[in-house]
Amino acid sequence: MRKRSDKDSEVIVKRRKKSSHEDGHSGAWKVAFADFTMAMMALFMVLWVITPQNIKQTTAAEAMTNPLVDGGAGVFDGTSRTPLDLDGVPVQRNKDKPETPDAVGETARATSTRETVKYTSPAELQELANAMQVLALQLDAEANIEVQVVPQGLRILIKDDQQRFMFDRGSVKLNPHFVVLLQRLAGVLAQVGNKLIISGHTDSTPYKLANGYNNWNLSGDRALSARQVMVESGLATAAVLQVAAQADVMPLRPEMPEDGVNRRIEILLLTAKAEGLYRELFGDQQTRVDYSSQQAELIVPANSDASTNNTTSTH
């Protein structure tokens, strides 16, 4: 039998076509994606270019939805003289935690650089009262602040509610909730040019220590505590004309003199006329006669109708 030699053998090579995932896809999608990206960039560029033309419309829209934005509607109207920013009224804040000294100092520096505005007409005072009601709403303090427009100006009552007391019994230390309230109120009043009178009030429950400390001392010290918090929060020291102790002589409910509703701090924002009357009573703005053993001297202020001082001798 004849053997097959190597020369007679044939080598058959079979080539199989390998499939690839790329066969079903092409690079066309990359071109489409690049075109889409370029179109989006062009759209954003066009929007950015035309935005300055709609600033007034955007501001008006924001003002209508956010009552704390400058130029808003109602009491925050574009012609308003109210300190519209309310010195950063907090939307979310721990109502039981007072602000840190650093935060208070920052607020004081910010408010000290702003120009103050004086309020004269009842309409302007009502506008300011509405702004303070907004502040109370943001601080969950609607029950703790009451604002009234009175002939002398704006009367602001800071008082207890059923769950929170401004002071513990016999104490002059403000509780944290009211510290925050006075701090934020000071931020508003720091932008107001009208002068203030701060008074403290107690109920008629007798309070007397061995050293004679009584409701008069207590109400005065509480008013001073309120003033101190407000001054440290940005209120100018010269803004307060008087800190008064009222004890229990001016109750809100005379028929219930021992009721806790009579315990309060009052802030009276004076009109220019009321401030003038105050200065006539306690300052040197009134015409008066100074008596001595030698003579009686008529003193006429420089802004009075009379231009000279008259001296009348006594016998």
C-alpha positions in Angstrom: 0.0 0.0 0.0 1.3 3.4 -1.0 1.9 5.8 1.8 0.8 9.4 1.4 3.8 11.7 1.5 3.9 15.1 3.0 4.0 16.5 -0.4 0.7 14.9 -1.4 -1.1 16.3 1.7 -3.3 19.4 1.4 -3.8 22.0 4.1 -7.2 23.5 4.1 -7.7 26.7 6.1 -11.2 27.8 6.9 -11.7 31.5 7.8 -14.7 32.4 9.9 -16.0 35.9 10.0 -16.0 37.2 13.5 -19.0 39.2 14.5 -18.5 42.5 16.2 -20.8 44.8 18.2 -19.6 47.7 16.1 -21.1 46.2 13.0 -24.6 47.3 14.1 -23.5 50.8 15.0 -21.8 53.6 13.2 -20.4 57.0 14.3 -23.4 58.9 13.1 -24.9 59.2 16.6 -21.8 61.2 17.7 -22.4 63.8 15.1 -26.1 64.1 16.1 -25.1 64.4 19.8 -22.6 67.1 19.0 -25.2 69.0 17.0 -27.7 68.8 19.9 -25.1 70.0 22.4 -24.1 72.9 20.2 -27.8 73.9 19.8 -28.3 73.8 23.6 -25.3 76.0 24.2 -26.6 78.5 21.6 -30.0 78.6 23.4 -28.4 79.3 26.8 -26.2 82.0 25.3 -29.3 83.7 23.7 -31.2 83.5 27.1 -28.2 85.0 28.9 -28.0 87.8 26.5 -31.6 88.8 26.6 -31.9 88.5 30.5 -31.0 92.1 31.3 -33.9 93.3 29.2 -36.3 91.5 31.6 -34.8 92.5 35.0 -37.7 94.8 35.9 -40.2 92.1 35.1 -38.3 89.4 37.0 -38.0 91.7 40.1 -41.7 92.4 40.0 -42.5 88.8 39.7 -40.3 87.9 42.7 -41.7 90.7 44.7 -45.3 89.5 44.2 -44.4 86.0 45.4 -42.0 87.1 48.2 -43.4 89.8 50.5 -39.9 90.4 52.0 -38.4 91.5 48.7 -37.6 95.2 48.2 -40.2 96.7 45.9 -42.9 94.2 46.6 -46.6 94.8 46.7 -48.8 96.2 49.4 -46.8 97.5 52.4 -43.6 96.7 50.4 -44.6 98.9 47.5 -41.9 100.4 45.4 -42.7 103.8 46.8 -42.7 102.6 50.3 -40.4 104.2 52.9 -40.4 101.1 55.1 -37.1 99.4 55.8 -38.0 96.6 53.4 -35.3 94.1 54.1 -36.3 93.8 57.8 -32.7 93.2 58.5 -32.8 89.6 57.4 -35.9 88.2 58.9 -35.3 84.5 59.4 -37.6 82.0 57.7 -36.3 79.0 59.6 -34.7 79.6 63.0 -34.6 77.9 66.3 -37.0 80.0 68.2 -35.7 78.9 71.6 -32.0 79.8 70.8 -30.8 83.4 70.8 -28.4 84.7 68.3 -24.7 84.4 69.0 -22.7 87.5 69.9 -20.9 87.3 66.5 -24.2 87.3 64.6 -25.5 90.2 66.7 -22.3 92.2 66.1 -22.6 91.5 62.4 -26.2 92.7 62.4 -25.2 95.9 64.3 -22.4 96.7 61.8 -24.8 96.2 58.9 -27.5 98.4 60.3 -25.2 101.2 61.5 -24.3 102.0 57.9 -27.8 102.4 56.6 -29.7 105.7 56.4 -32.6 106.1 58.7 -36.1 107.2 57.7 -38.5 109.2 59.8 -42.2 108.3 59.8 -44.8 111.0 60.2 -48.2 110.3 58.7 -50.6 107.6 60.0 -50.4 105.8 56.7 -46.6 105.5 56.9 -46.8 104.3 60.5 -49.4 101.7 59.5 -47.1 100.5 56.8 -44.3 100.1 59.4 -46.8 98.3 61.7 -47.6 95.8 58.9 -43.9 95.1 58.4 -43.6 94.3 62.1 -46.5 91.9 61.9 -44.7 90.1 59.1 -41.7 89.9 61.3 -43.8 88.4 64.1 -45.3 85.9 61.8 -41.8 84.7 60.7 -40.7 84.4 64.3 -43.8 82.5 65.5 -44.5 85.5 67.8 -47.9 86.7 66.7 -49.2 86.3 70.2 -46.2 88.2 71.7 -46.3 91.4 69.7 -49.1 93.9 69.2 -48.7 97.1 67.2 -51.0 100.0 67.3 -51.0 103.4 65.5 -51.7 106.1 68.1 -51.7 109.9 67.9 -48.2 110.0 69.5 -46.8 107.5 66.9 -46.5 103.7 66.9 -47.1 101.7 70.1 -45.4 98.3 70.2 -46.4 95.9 72.9 -44.2 92.9 73.7 -46.0 90.5 76.0 -46.4 87.0 77.4 -48.6 84.2 75.9 -50.0 81.1 77.5 -46.9 79.0 76.9 -44.1 81.6 77.0 -43.2 84.2 79.6 -40.9 87.1 78.8 -39.5 87.0 82.3 -39.6 84.5 85.1 -41.4 85.6 88.2 -39.3 88.3 89.9 -36.6 88.1 87.2 -35.1 90.7 84.9 -33.5 88.2 82.5 -35.3 87.8 79.2 -36.2 84.4 78.1 -34.6 83.2 74.8 -37.7 83.5 72.6 -38.1 87.2 73.5 -34.4 87.8 73.1 -34.6 86.8 69.5 -37.8 88.8 69.0 -36.2 92.0 70.4 -33.0 91.4 68.3 -35.0 91.2 65.1 -37.2 94.1 66.1 -34.0 96.2 66.7 -32.9 95.4 63.2 -36.0 97.1 61.9 -36.0 100.0 64.3 -32.3 100.7 63.6 -33.4 101.9 60.1 -36.1 104.2 61.6 -35.2 107.8 62.5 -38.0 108.3 65.0 -37.0 108.4 68.7 -38.2 105.7 71.1 -39.5 105.5 74.7 -39.2 102.0 76.3 -41.4 101.3 79.4 -41.7 98.3 81.6 -45.0 97.2 83.2 -45.9 94.6 85.8 -49.2 93.2 87.2 -50.4 94.3 90.6 -49.2 91.3 92.5 -47.1 92.7 95.4 -43.4 92.2 95.0 -41.1 93.5 97.6 -37.8 92.4 98.9 -36.2 93.3 102.2 -34.1 96.0 100.7 -37.2 97.8 99.4 -36.9 96.5 95.8 -40.5 96.5 94.5 -42.6 96.5 91.3 -41.2 99.9 90.3 -37.7 98.7 90.4 -38.6 95.5 88.7 -40.4 97.1 85.8 -37.6 99.6 85.3 -34.9 97.0 85.2 -36.9 94.9 82.8 -37.2 97.8 80.4 -33.5 98.4 80.7 -32.9 94.7 79.9 -35.0 95.1 76.8 -33.1 98.2 75.8 -29.7 96.5 76.3 -30.6 93.6 74.0 -31.8 96.0 71.3 -28.7 98.3 71.5 -26.4 95.3 71.3 -28.4 94.2 68.2 -27.8 97.4 66.2 -30.2 100.0 67.6 -28.4 103.3 68.1 -28.0 104.4 71.7 -29.3 107.9 70.8 -32.5 106.4 69.4 -33.9 105.9 72.9 -35.1 109.1 74.6 -36.3 107.5 77.8 -36.5 104.2 79.7 -39.5 104.3 82.1 -40.7 102.2 85.0 -44.5 102.0 85.1 -45.0 99.3 87.7 -48.7 98.4 87.7 -50.2 101.9 87.2 -51.0 101.4 83.5 -52.7 97.9 83.3 -54.0 96.7 80.0 -57.0 95.2 81.9 -57.8 97.5 84.8 -60.6 95.2 85.9 -58.1 92.4 86.3 -55.0 94.1 87.7 -53.3 90.8 88.8 -53.7 89.2 85.4 -50.5 88.3 83.6 -51.6 90.1 80.5 -50.6 93.3 82.2 -46.9 92.2 82.3 -45.3 93.7 79.2 -42.6 95.8 77.6 -43.9 98.8 75.5 -41.9 100.6 72.9 -43.4 103.9 71.7 -42.1 105.2 68.4 -42.6 109.0 68.6 -43.8 111.2 65.7 -41.9 114.5 65.3 -44.6 116.4 67.0 -44.7 114.0 70.0 -40.9 114.2 70.2 -41.1 118.0 70.2 -43.6 117.9 73.1 -41.3 115.6 75.0 -38.3 117.9 74.6 -40.4 120.8 75.8 -41.2 118.9 78.9 -37.8 117.5 79.7 -35.3 119.4 77.6 -34.3 123.0 77.0 -36.6 123.8 74.1 -39.4 125.6 76.0 -39.7 129.2 77.1 -39.2 129.3 80.8 -38.3 131.6 83.7 -35.2 130.8 85.8 -35.4 132.2 89.3 -32.6 133.1 91.6 -32.3 135.2 94.8 -31.2 138.2 92.7 -33.4 138.0 89.6 -35.8 136.2 87.4 -34.5 135.4 84.0 -36.8 134.7 81.0 -35.1 132.1 78.8 -36.3 131.9 75.2 -34.9 129.2 72.9 -33.1 130.2 69.8 -35.7 128.7 67.5 -38.5 130.6 69.3 -40.2 133.7 67.8 -38.4 135.9 70.3 -34.8 136.6 69.4 -33.4 137.7 72.7 -33.5 136.7 76.3 -35.2 139.1 78.7 -34.1 139.6 82.3 -36.5 140.9 84.9 -35.2 141.8 88.3 -37.1 141.0 91.4 -37.3 143.0 94.6 
